[in-house]
Amino acid sequence: MPEIQVKKGEPVDRALKRLKTKLESEGILEEVRRLRAFETPVEKTRRKARAAAKRGKIRFRFSMNKPAAGERAEGGAEIA
């Protein structure tokens, strides 16, 4: 369960905003909304496709920084 520490003198609305942001980043709010009502098979397929696309974008972003096998690195040294 995510928690936040309310700082001394911090307004409650700002602490709530930090909590909501943390819940959103961990995907808890999305899961609660999803479990609140029945999800049709079409909605389930779309949700899974969006999640797969998001994972694919992240993998693509991080794979672009690595040289492919056999390519030379910046310094001219070959990667084994």
N, C-alpha and C positions, 0 to 999 in steps of 0.2 A: 504494500500500500504506500503510495507516494505521500510524502509529508513535506511541509515547509516550516521554517522557523520564522515567526513574526518578529521583526526587529523592533527594538524599543522606539516608540514614537512613530511607527509606520502606520499609515492609514489602513483600515480594514479592507477597503475596496482595492487597494494596491496589492495587499497580501492575497486576496481572492483571485485577482488577475494572475498573479504568479502561480497560484495553485491550478487554475484553469489551464494555463499555458503548459504546466508540467503534465497534467492529465492528458491534454491533447497530444503532446509530443510522445507520450508513452502509448497512445492509442486506446486508452481506457474509455474516453467519452464515445469514441466511434463504436467500440464493442457494446457499451451500454445501449446506445441508440439502436444498434443492430439486433440486440437481444430483446428489446422492448416490444417489438411487433414481429409478426410472421414475415419471413423473407421468402419471396417467390424464387423458383429455380432460375429465372432470368436475372433477378437481382443478385443472386449468389454468384452466377457466372460472371456478371459484370464486375462485381467486387473482386473476385479472384483474378480477373484479367487486369484490373487496375493495379492490384498488388504485384502481379507478375511484371507488368510494365515498369513499375517503380523500381523493383529489384533489378530489372534489366538495365535501366538507366544508370543505376548506381554501379553495377558491374562494368558497364561500358565506360563510364567515367574513369574508374580506377584502372581498367585494363589499357586505356590509352596512354598512361604514363609509363608503362613497362615496355621495353623493347621486346620484339618477338625473338624467338629462338634463332640463334645464328647471326643476329644483327649486331653491329658494333655499338658500344656505348659511347657517350660523349668524348671520353678521353682517347678513343681509338682502340681500346682493349676489347678483345672479343669475349663475349659472355659464354660460359661453358654450359 
